[in-house]
Amino acid sequence: MPLPMRRLASAPSLPAVHPHDAAAPPSVRLRRQHGRVAMERTSSTTRRGVSCVMASGKEHASTTTGDEKKGGLRGKLKKVVLAYSGGLDTSVIVPWLRENYGCEVVCFTADVGQGDIEMEGLEKKAKASGASQLVVKNLQEEFVGEYIYPCLRAGAVYERKYLLGTSMARPVIAKAMVDVAKEVGADAVAHGCTGKGNDQVRFELTFYALNPELKVVAPWREWDITGREDAIEYAKKHNVPVPVSKKSIYSRDRNLWHLSHEGDILEDPANEPKEDMYMMSVSPENAPSKPEYLEIGIVGGVPTSINGKDLSPASLLAKLNEIGGKHGIGRIDMVENRLVGMKSRGVYETPGGTIMAAAVRELESLTLDRETMQWKDMLALKYAELVYAGRWFDPLRQSMDAFMETITATTTGSVTLKLYKGSVNVASRKSSYSLYREDISSFENGEIYNQADAEGFIRLYGLPTRVRAMLEKGI
């Protein structure tokens, strides 16, 4: 039965403005350069936001600089929901928002498996910083079941190595922020991402997709704080408890899927990471000398059980993290291309995720035919790129997700893996939907496959090669 086609609404047409039209804004002039029309802003004192008419007919000012903010959103916001971790940066953002925007600040913390230590005392810290309240939501099951598992099923890996730990976490957090903004009646959201990283894009694209009317404040793109010492000084000046006692040499992001490390000696790709940096896994050299076997049950392309015991998505991942970390599984060191254009070096620990990915991939070798596997692998590259770039709620990713879910419907069965000193090797694969037939694959002749048939197949398959050779040799 053919799928119904969805008619796309045409975009509203905007009136054209001629370069010499008297109605054109005085601050904008048009000039032709190399056959292209370019726009120049003529203000010499400050940049102004360029108004754009949205489909709803409302005007929204783009946010580009601190000066623009001062003449734009500042003084106009009533309540802001801030993505809050309790660290130094987000702690000083609270009083900064109140001081510069004159708004109420509601802190929001998402529990995506970063650990109890990072969650301790958050409400006290938030209120001491000047927040009116702290909202905490446990998103672990949603994170694994609705974000990690689709990526796992798709086989999404960015630039050959990265299993998208931070990339998958940002949209689930940002989505929850949009929900909280609605619950508390906030008219804006804020985050502590720097202007150099990928996360600012991931947060804001989610905000745009789910509630384009929300205003977005990004302090790191506005304020005069340039580093850690400035932030500490600002905190002391505003009587904000400084939530640090010792300088951490690494920038880390942790959730149930992975732990990332950046900064310090890692900024030079020539430096080997220090062993004391790792927190989720032991070194392969210090891992047990005896291998451990695990049977992973899989249904529809996603894991459901360990050694025959059914577990929820979050519980299953947490258990595999424990087991994989003990065997030194899942360490990667890579230089990646950030969305904003620069290269960055990071080290990732993904013990449970590495085990899951290996199990699903091995089962697919039984259940997917050649053409389907090739198309899946090609689309997986684009899927990973979309997730990395923060386009989780993009229709293209959602459509690709439907494809992945359909073709992996028969990826059901079990895989036994052997874990040993940092390595993950397959020991057994089983599926009632297996396309592997021993009676066909055996070297012995059978009724279904006659080896003599291969001669005719090769002659036809190799015909283009043979014809080209005949042409070159004048035959």
C-alpha positions as CSV (number, residue, x, y, z in Angstrom):
1,M,0.0,0.0,0.0
2,P,1.6,3.3,-1.0
3,L,2.5,5.8,1.7
4,P,0.4,9.0,1.7
5,M,2.3,12.0,0.5
6,R,2.4,15.1,2.7
7,R,1.9,18.4,0.9
8,L,4.4,21.0,1.9
9,A,3.1,24.5,2.4
10,S,4.8,27.0,0.2
11,A,6.9,29.7,1.9
12,P,5.3,33.1,2.0
13,S,6.7,35.5,-0.6
14,L,8.4,38.6,0.6
15,P,8.2,41.9,-1.4
16,A,11.4,42.6,-3.4
17,V,13.3,45.7,-2.5
18,H,15.1,47.5,-5.4
19,P,18.6,48.8,-4.6
20,H,17.4,52.4,-5.3
21,D,13.9,52.0,-3.8
22,A,13.2,55.0,-1.4
23,A,11.4,52.6,0.9
24,A,14.5,50.6,1.6
25,P,15.9,51.0,5.2
26,P,18.4,53.9,5.4
27,S,20.9,51.6,7.3
28,V,21.1,49.2,4.4
29,R,22.4,49.8,0.9
30,L,22.8,47.4,-1.9
31,R,25.7,47.2,-4.2
32,R,26.7,44.8,-6.9
33,Q,30.0,43.1,-6.6
34,H,31.3,40.5,-9.0
35,G,27.8,40.0,-10.3
36,R,26.3,39.3,-6.9
37,V,24.1,41.5,-4.7
38,A,25.7,42.2,-1.3
39,M,24.2,44.0,1.7
40,E,26.2,46.4,3.8
41,R,25.3,47.8,7.2
42,T,26.3,51.5,7.4
43,S,26.1,52.1,11.1
44,S,29.5,53.0,12.5
45,T,28.7,52.9,16.1
46,T,27.0,49.5,16.8
47,R,25.6,46.6,15.0
48,R,21.9,46.2,14.9
49,G,19.8,43.1,14.7
50,V,18.4,42.3,11.3
51,S,14.6,41.8,11.6
52,C,13.2,38.8,9.8
53,V,9.6,38.0,9.2
54,M,8.7,34.5,10.4
55,A,5.9,32.4,8.9
56,S,3.7,33.4,11.8
57,G,3.9,37.1,10.8
58,K,5.9,38.1,14.0
59,E,9.2,39.9,13.9
60,H,12.1,38.5,15.7
61,A,15.5,40.2,16.1
62,S,18.5,38.1,15.5
63,T,21.0,38.0,18.3
64,T,24.6,38.5,17.3
65,T,26.6,40.7,19.7
66,G,26.6,42.0,23.2
67,D,25.9,45.6,22.1
68,E,22.9,44.4,20.2
69,K,21.7,42.6,23.3
70,K,21.9,45.7,25.4
71,G,19.6,47.5,22.9
72,G,17.6,44.4,22.3
73,L,16.5,41.8,24.8
74,R,18.0,43.4,27.9
75,G,15.3,44.7,30.2
76,K,12.6,42.9,28.2
77,L,12.9,39.4,29.6
78,K,10.8,38.3,32.6
79,K,12.0,34.8,33.4
80,V,14.8,32.7,32.0
81,V,15.4,28.9,32.3
82,L,19.1,28.3,32.6
83,A,20.8,25.0,31.8
84,Y,22.6,24.6,35.2
85,S,25.3,22.2,36.2
86,G,26.4,23.8,39.5
87,G,29.9,24.4,38.1
88,L,31.7,27.7,38.1
89,D,30.4,29.0,34.7
90,T,26.7,28.4,35.3
91,S,27.0,29.6,38.9
92,V,28.2,33.0,37.8
93,I,25.7,33.1,34.9
94,V,22.8,33.3,37.4
95,P,23.8,36.7,39.0
96,W,25.0,37.9,35.6
97,L,21.5,37.3,34.0
98,R,19.9,39.1,36.9
99,E,22.3,42.0,36.7
100,N,22.2,42.5,33.0
101,Y,18.7,41.4,32.1
102,G,16.9,42.2,35.3
103,C,15.0,38.9,35.0
104,E,14.1,36.0,37.3
105,V,16.3,32.9,36.8
106,V,15.1,29.4,37.1
107,C,17.9,26.8,37.0
108,F,17.3,23.5,35.3
109,T,19.4,20.4,35.7
110,A,19.0,17.2,33.7
111,D,20.0,13.9,35.2
112,V,21.5,12.1,32.2
113,G,23.7,9.8,34.2
114,Q,26.5,12.2,35.1
115,G,26.7,10.7,38.5
116,D,25.5,11.4,42.1
117,I,28.6,13.6,42.9
118,E,27.7,16.1,40.3
119,M,24.1,16.2,41.5
120,E,24.8,16.8,45.2
121,G,23.9,20.2,46.7
122,L,22.6,21.7,43.5
123,E,19.5,23.4,44.9
124,K,21.5,25.1,47.7
125,K,24.1,26.3,45.1
126,A,21.5,27.5,42.7
127,K,19.6,29.6,45.3
128,A,22.8,30.9,46.8
129,S,23.7,32.2,43.3
130,G,20.4,34.0,43.1
131,A,18.1,31.6,41.3
132,S,14.5,31.6,42.3
133,Q,14.3,27.8,42.1
134,L,16.0,24.7,40.7
135,V,14.1,22.1,38.6
136,V,15.7,18.7,38.3
137,K,14.4,16.0,35.9
138,N,15.7,12.4,35.6
139,L,16.1,11.9,31.9
140,Q,18.2,8.7,31.9
141,E,15.6,6.3,30.5
142,E,14.4,8.8,27.9
143,F,18.0,9.6,27.0
144,V,19.0,5.9,26.4
145,G,15.7,4.7,24.9
146,E,14.8,7.6,22.6
147,Y,18.2,9.1,21.7
148,I,21.0,6.6,22.2
149,Y,19.1,3.6,20.9
150,P,18.1,5.2,17.6
151,C,21.7,6.2,16.9
152,L,22.9,2.7,17.9
153,R,20.3,1.1,15.6
154,A,21.4,3.4,12.8
155,G,25.1,2.6,13.3
156,A,25.9,6.3,13.6
157,V,29.6,7.0,14.2
158,Y,31.1,10.5,13.5
159,E,34.4,10.6,11.6
160,R,35.1,6.9,12.0
161,K,35.4,6.9,15.8
162,Y,33.1,9.2,17.8
163,L,30.0,7.5,19.2
164,L,28.2,10.8,19.7
165,G,28.0,10.9,23.5
166,T,27.7,14.6,24.0
167,S,25.8,15.1,20.6
168,M,23.0,12.8,21.7
169,A,22.7,14.3,25.2
170,R,22.2,18.0,24.2
171,P,18.8,17.6,22.4
172,V,17.2,15.6,25.2
173,I,18.4,18.3,27.7
174,A,17.3,21.2,25.5
175,K,13.9,19.6,24.9
176,A,13.4,19.3,28.7
177,M,14.3,23.0,29.0
178,V,11.6,23.9,26.6
179,D,9.1,21.9,28.6
180,V,10.3,23.5,31.8
181,A,10.0,27.0,30.3
182,K,6.4,26.3,29.5
183,E,5.7,24.9,33.0
184,V,7.2,27.9,34.8
185,G,6.0,30.6,32.3
186,A,9.5,31.6,31.1
187,D,10.0,33.7,28.0
188,A,13.6,32.8,27.5
189,V,16.2,30.1,27.9
190,A,20.0,30.3,28.5
191,H,23.0,28.1,28.3
192,G,26.7,28.2,29.3
193,C,28.2,27.0,26.0
194,T,31.1,28.9,24.6
195,G,31.1,30.5,21.2
196,K,33.7,28.1,19.9
197,G,32.0,24.8,20.5
198,N,29.4,22.6,19.0
199,D,27.0,22.6,22.0
200,Q,25.7,26.1,21.4
201,V,24.4,25.0,18.1
202,R,22.9,21.8,19.4
203,F,21.0,23.6,22.2
204,E,19.8,26.4,20.1
205,L,18.6,24.4,17.1
206,T,16.5,22.3,19.5
207,F,15.0,25.5,21.0
208,Y,14.2,26.8,17.5
209,A,12.6,23.5,16.5
210,L,10.4,23.1,19.5
211,N,9.5,26.7,20.5
212,P,10.8,29.3,18.1
213,E,9.2,32.1,20.2
214,L,11.6,31.5,23.1
215,K,14.4,34.0,23.4
216,V,17.9,32.6,23.8
217,V,20.6,34.1,25.9
218,A,24.2,32.9,25.5
219,P,26.4,34.8,28.1
220,W,29.7,33.5,26.7
221,R,29.0,35.3,23.5
222,E,28.3,38.6,25.4
223,W,30.1,39.1,28.6
224,D,33.6,40.4,29.4
225,I,34.6,37.3,31.3
226,T,37.4,35.7,29.4
227,G,38.5,32.8,31.6
228,R,38.4,31.0,34.9
229,E,40.1,33.7,37.0
230,D,37.6,36.3,35.7
231,A,34.7,34.1,36.6
232,I,36.1,33.5,40.1
233,E,36.5,37.2,40.6
234,Y,33.0,37.9,39.4
235,A,31.6,35.2,41.7
236,K,33.4,36.7,44.8
237,K,32.2,40.2,43.9
238,H,28.6,39.0,43.8
239,N,28.9,36.8,46.9
240,V,28.4,33.6,44.9
241,P,29.9,30.5,46.5
242,V,32.7,29.5,44.2
243,P,32.0,25.8,43.5
244,V,35.7,24.9,43.0
245,S,38.5,24.3,45.4
246,K,41.1,22.9,42.9
247,K,41.6,23.8,39.3
248,S,40.6,20.9,37.0
249,I,43.1,20.6,34.2
250,Y,40.6,18.9,31.9
251,S,37.2,20.0,30.5
252,R,34.9,17.0,30.9
253,D,31.4,16.0,29.9
254,R,29.9,13.0,31.5
255,N,26.6,11.1,30.9
256,L,25.4,7.5,31.0
257,W,26.9,6.9,27.5
258,H,30.4,8.3,27.8
259,L,32.9,10.6,29.5
260,S,34.8,13.1,27.3
261,H,38.2,14.7,28.1
262,E,39.5,17.9,26.5
263,G,42.1,20.6,27.3
264,D,45.5,20.8,29.0
265,I,48.1,18.5,27.4
266,L,45.4,17.0,25.1
267,E,45.4,20.3,23.1
268,D,48.7,19.1,21.5
269,P,47.8,16.0,19.4
270,A,51.4,14.8,19.9
271,N,50.9,14.2,23.6
272,E,49.8,10.9,24.9
273,P,47.0,11.0,27.4
274,K,48.0,10.4,31.0
275,E,46.7,7.3,32.6
276,D,45.3,9.2,35.7
277,M,43.0,11.1,33.4
278,Y,40.7,8.1,32.8
279,M,37.7,7.7,35.1
280,M,35.4,5.1,33.6
281,S,37.9,2.5,32.6
282,V,41.1,0.8,33.7
283,S,44.1,0.6,31.3
284,P,44.0,-2.5,29.1
285,E,47.4,-3.5,30.7
286,N,45.8,-3.6,34.1
287,A,42.6,-5.3,33.0
288,P,41.9,-8.9,34.2
289,S,44.1,-11.6,32.6
290,K,41.0,-13.8,32.2
291,P,38.5,-13.0,29.4
292,E,34.8,-12.5,30.2
293,Y,32.0,-13.7,27.9
294,L,28.7,-11.7,27.6
295,E,25.6,-12.7,25.8
296,I,23.7,-9.6,24.6
297,G,20.0,-10.1,23.7
298,I,18.8,-7.8,20.8
299,V,15.3,-7.1,19.6
300,G,14.8,-4.9,16.5
301,G,18.3,-3.7,16.4
302,V,18.7,-2.6,20.1
303,P,19.9,-4.5,23.2
304,T,17.4,-5.7,25.7
305,S,19.2,-8.2,27.9
306,I,22.5,-9.3,29.4
307,N,23.1,-13.1,29.9
308,G,19.4,-13.7,29.5
309,K,18.3,-11.0,32.0
310,D,16.0,-8.3,30.6
311,L,16.9,-4.8,31.7
312,S,15.6,-1.3,31.0
313,P,17.7,0.7,28.5
314,A,19.4,2.8,31.2
315,S,20.0,-0.1,33.6
316,L,21.4,-2.2,30.8
317,L,23.8,0.5,29.7
318,A,24.9,1.2,33.3
319,K,25.7,-2.5,33.7
320,L,27.7,-2.7,30.5
321,N,29.6,0.4,31.6
322,E,30.6,-1.4,34.7
323,I,31.7,-4.6,32.9
324,G,33.4,-2.9,30.0
325,G,35.2,-0.4,32.2
326,K,36.7,-3.3,34.2
327,H,38.2,-4.7,31.0
328,G,39.5,-1.4,29.6
329,I,36.9,-1.3,26.8
330,G,35.9,1.8,24.8
331,R,38.8,4.2,25.0
332,I,39.3,6.4,21.9
333,D,41.6,9.3,21.1
334,M,40.7,11.4,18.1
335,V,41.1,14.7,16.4
336,E,37.7,15.7,15.0
337,N,36.3,18.5,12.8
338,R,34.0,20.7,14.8
339,L,30.9,22.1,13.3
340,V,32.1,25.6,13.7
341,G,35.1,24.9,11.5
342,M,38.1,24.2,13.8
343,K,39.7,20.9,14.6
344,S,39.7,19.7,18.2
345,R,41.3,16.8,20.0
346,G,39.3,14.8,22.5
347,V,39.6,11.5,24.4
348,Y,36.4,9.5,25.0
349,E,35.5,6.6,27.3
350,T,32.5,4.7,26.1
351,P,32.8,1.2,27.6
352,G,29.1,0.1,27.5
353,G,28.4,1.8,24.2
354,T,31.3,0.1,22.5
355,I,30.0,-3.3,23.6
356,M,26.5,-2.5,22.4
357,A,27.7,-1.3,19.0
358,A,29.8,-4.4,18.5
359,A,26.9,-6.7,19.4
360,V,24.4,-5.0,17.1
361,R,26.9,-4.9,14.2
362,E,27.6,-8.6,14.5
363,L,24.0,-9.6,14.6
364,E,23.3,-7.5,11.4
365,S,25.9,-9.6,9.6
366,L,23.3,-12.4,9.9
367,T,20.1,-10.5,9.3
368,L,20.8,-7.9,6.6
369,D,21.4,-8.6,2.9
370,R,24.3,-7.0,1.0
371,E,22.4,-4.2,-0.6
372,T,20.5,-3.2,2.6
373,M,23.7,-3.3,4.6
374,Q,25.5,-1.0,2.1
375,W,22.7,1.5,2.0
376,K,22.5,1.4,5.8
377,D,26.2,2.1,6.1
378,M,26.0,5.0,3.7
379,L,23.0,6.6,5.4
380,A,24.7,6.1,8.8
381,L,27.4,8.6,7.9
382,K,24.8,11.3,7.2
383,Y,22.8,10.3,10.2
384,A,25.8,10.8,12.4
385,E,26.6,14.1,10.8
386,L,23.0,15.4,11.5
387,V,23.2,14.3,15.1
388,Y,26.7,15.8,15.6
389,A,25.4,19.1,14.1
390,G,22.5,19.4,16.4
391,R,19.8,18.6,13.9
392,W,18.1,15.9,16.0
393,F,14.6,17.3,15.2
394,D,15.3,17.8,11.5
395,P,12.8,16.0,9.3
396,L,15.6,14.4,7.4
397,R,16.9,12.6,10.5
398,Q,13.5,11.6,11.5
399,S,12.8,10.1,8.0
400,M,16.1,8.3,8.1
401,D,15.2,6.9,11.5
402,A,12.0,5.4,10.1
403,F,14.2,3.7,7.4
404,M,16.6,2.4,10.0
405,E,13.8,1.1,12.2
406,T,12.2,-0.8,9.2
407,I,15.3,-2.5,8.0
408,T,16.4,-3.6,11.4
409,A,13.0,-5.1,12.4
410,T,14.5,-8.6,11.9
411,T,17.8,-7.8,13.7
412,T,16.7,-9.9,16.6
413,G,18.6,-12.6,18.3
414,S,21.7,-12.8,20.6
415,V,25.4,-12.2,20.3
416,T,28.1,-13.5,22.6
417,L,31.1,-11.3,23.0
418,K,34.6,-12.0,24.5
419,L,36.0,-9.1,26.5
420,Y,39.7,-9.1,27.0
421,K,42.2,-6.4,27.9
422,G,40.5,-3.6,25.9
423,S,39.3,-5.7,23.0
424,V,35.8,-6.9,22.1
425,N,35.5,-9.9,19.8
426,V,32.5,-11.9,18.7
427,A,32.2,-15.5,19.9
428,S,28.7,-16.4,18.8
429,R,25.8,-15.0,16.8
430,K,22.2,-16.4,16.7
431,S,19.0,-15.3,15.1
432,S,15.8,-16.9,14.0
433,Y,15.8,-14.4,11.1
434,S,19.3,-15.3,10.0
435,L,19.9,-15.2,6.2
436,Y,22.9,-17.5,6.7
437,R,22.3,-21.0,5.5
438,E,24.9,-23.6,6.4
439,D,23.6,-26.0,3.7
440,I,24.3,-23.3,1.1
441,S,27.5,-21.8,2.5
442,S,29.2,-25.2,3.0
443,F,32.0,-26.2,0.7
444,E,30.1,-29.4,0.0
445,N,27.7,-29.5,-3.0
446,G,24.1,-29.1,-2.2
447,E,20.7,-29.0,-3.9
448,I,20.3,-25.2,-3.7
449,Y,23.7,-24.1,-4.8
450,N,25.4,-25.9,-7.7
451,Q,29.1,-24.8,-8.0
452,A,29.0,-25.3,-11.7
453,D,26.5,-22.4,-12.0
454,A,29.3,-20.0,-11.0
455,E,30.9,-20.3,-14.4
456,G,27.9,-18.7,-16.3
457,F,27.5,-16.1,-13.5
458,I,31.2,-15.0,-13.8
459,R,31.0,-14.8,-17.6
460,L,28.0,-12.5,-17.5
461,Y,29.2,-10.4,-14.4
462,G,32.6,-10.0,-16.0
463,L,31.3,-9.1,-19.5
464,P,31.9,-5.3,-19.2
465,T,35.5,-6.0,-18.1
466,R,36.1,-8.5,-20.9
467,V,34.6,-6.1,-23.6
468,R,36.8,-3.2,-22.5
469,A,39.9,-5.4,-22.6
470,M,39.0,-6.6,-26.1
471,L,38.7,-2.9,-27.2
472,E,42.0,-2.0,-25.8
473,K,43.7,-5.0,-27.5
474,G,41.9,-4.5,-30.8
475,I,40.2,-7.9,-30.6
